[in-house]
Amino acid sequence: MELDVRTLMVVFTVNVFAVALALPAIMGWRVGPAARQAVLSTVLQAGGWFFLVLSTFWRNQWEDQVCSVLAMAGMSASLVLLWRSIGLWTGRPQQAWPMWTLTVLMTLGYGFGFENYPWRVGLANGVLGTQMLAIVLAVSRHSQTGWRWRALIGLCMGATATVTFWRGILGAFFTASYPFLTAPHPVNKAAALVSNLSLVLTTAAILMAYREEAERELQAQAITDDLTRLLNRRAWTERAEAQLADARRYGHPLVVVMLDIDHFKRVNDAHGHAKGDHALQLLARLLREELRGGDLAGRYGGEEFCVILTHTREGQALSFDQRLRHCLRLQSEQELGFLLEYSAGLAARGPNDQSLDDLLRRADAALYEAKRAGRGQVVLAPRAAVGAANMALPA
């Protein structure tokens, strides 16, 4: 069966339009930025190929020039967006301006040099092939994401880049072998076939990447408090028990901190629940900013938070409390319009602490003492092995 290049191009254009319509229908509209850019990449690719096919009806006329320039711009921009979506999916986004600069310069050079066929064919295919190789490099970098969808995209972009460079070299230096877009040269047919195959595999890879992203989001929702974006109580407890087990095994110091926002009901009653939610989010944000790697913070319930500070002694934990308290006083005045404070209880790991519950009970008792002593302060719980009296410390 003999298939001419124009037929293969038309088939590809129909297929890419079908993909551009199907992806949003499959994914829905409430997707993350990576999926949105992948979908938009497909839309721009469909538009680019539409104008490319349209240009074949007006060879070497002004309509050909306009359609061809729009085609190159759409194809190049679609590759940039696919490259950006891969960076977001793999957690390694990079500055996009070099890729966008290539798109702009290629489009301008293609348009102004349109009368010079070897120039425009060599330029367009060279830039598009380079952008495809950038995508191959992006999926080749080490990442915690699945390798299957990255391998599919890398394979497709590598194969497409190969025939694209080949076609550019023919048009630029062996023009007699490739005198026009739909010339029946073997590499032209190979490029059309590879494009159709790559479209199918790349679409499958995009759906795999989106599914992986959705699964990660569901896992994050299962362990995260919706309002504060901190760990929820169950997730914090599970991870804190693992941290405590490590501390006991290797003899590392560890401190548990329980914090409770003072007069939180009064905040809700006087300023409204939206302002109360903002207060919780503010404290959660400051906790994230003050924590080191390995420390854990979670919303334990209501206006109460729990923190576990690894490799930390009492003095360091008190310094953490002072920094957090100082930042909260400054930020609450600016963001909330009133002073927000908290009470805290600290419990350092002792030899008689057999479980996380032991530490939490002592930290909770210290927190109760801080509330009873007038709020706005921190209380250091006695070590279980020593039995010293609780010590209230002014904030």
Salt bridges, closest charged atoms under 4 A:
GLU2 OE2 - LYS189 NZ 2.51
GLU212 OE2 - ARG216 NH1 2.96
GLU215 OE2 - ARG211 NE 3.23
ASP225 OD2 - ARG299 NH1 3.33
ASP246 OD1 - ARG249 NH1 2.83
ASP260 OD2 - LYS371 NZ 2.80
ASP262 OD1 - LYS371 NZ 2.90
ASP269 OD2 - LYS265 NZ 2.85
GLU289 OE2 - ARG285 NE 3.63
GLU290 OE1 - ARG323 NE 3.08
ASP295 OD2 - ARG292 NE 2.88
GLU314 OE2 - ARG383 NE 3.02
ASP321 OD1 - ARG325 NH2 2.99
GLU335 OE1 - HIS278 NE2 3.20
GLU335 OE2 - ARG285 NH2 2.69
GLU341 OE2 - ARG329 NH2 2.72
ASP353 OD2 - ARG362 NH2 2.68
ASP358 OD1 - ARG361 NH2 2.42
GLU369 OE1 - ARG372 NH2 2.92
